[in-house]
Amino acid sequence: MFSDQQEINASKNGSSGAFTSPGYPGNYPNNANYTWSLKTGYSKATIVLNITDFSVVEYLAHPRCGDYLQIEKMDPSYKLIMKRCGNYSSIDWKDTGNMFMITFVSDDIHNSKGFKLSWRGLLTSKPEQPRAQTTYPFTNDTGAYVAKEKDLRGSEVRQGNLSKMAIGSS
């Protein structure tokens, strides 16, 4: 059995890369099981995939693929994006998330050319900085109750008025 598992860091805006089925542009081996995990580190990051020259054995007499390419979004929520065999000139796809798994599997009977996949990661906005969960009340110059929130570096990030009831005073 031929097998491999690779983690790909896609956490930088504009990061990109490509990978192929084993043996490409020649035929892939029988009994292959390869997995690539694309990790963006940000749930709102966009991953763009372009699969070209897709030729994976398809048995016309069987409804299921013995050899296939499968793409899954793992986080923030699971979604099976595709599981395909056959011949396609190109497949384009885009989605947002933290982690995607791309798996290529071949059986022990026939093989074919496989595929070439290119990817690109896009961070449309920066991940939010963690904020402190605690707000604290105090009175300002006019005697109104005010809440302040600070981020983890101690910088003030938000201030707002509170009623006396909101902080438990009467």
Secondary structure as GFF3:
##gff-version 3
##sequence-region A 1 170
A	DSSP	beta_strand	2	9	.	.	.	ID=ss1
A	DSSP	beta_strand	16	20	.	.	.	ID=ss2
A	DSSP	beta_strand	32	39	.	.	.	ID=ss3
A	DSSP	beta_strand	46	56	.	.	.	ID=ss4
A	DSSP	beta_strand	68	75	.	.	.	ID=ss5
A	DSSP	beta_strand	79	84	.	.	.	ID=ss6
A	DSSP	beta_strand	86	96	.	.	.	ID=ss7
A	DSSP	beta_strand	99	105	.	.	.	ID=ss8
A	DSSP	beta_strand	114	122	.	.	.	ID=ss9
A	DSSP	beta_strand	131	139	.	.	.	ID=ss10
A	DSSP	beta_strand	145	151	.	.	.	ID=ss11
A	DSSP	beta_strand	156	162	.	.	.	ID=ss12
A	DSSP	three_ten_helix	164	167	.	.	.	ID=ss13
###
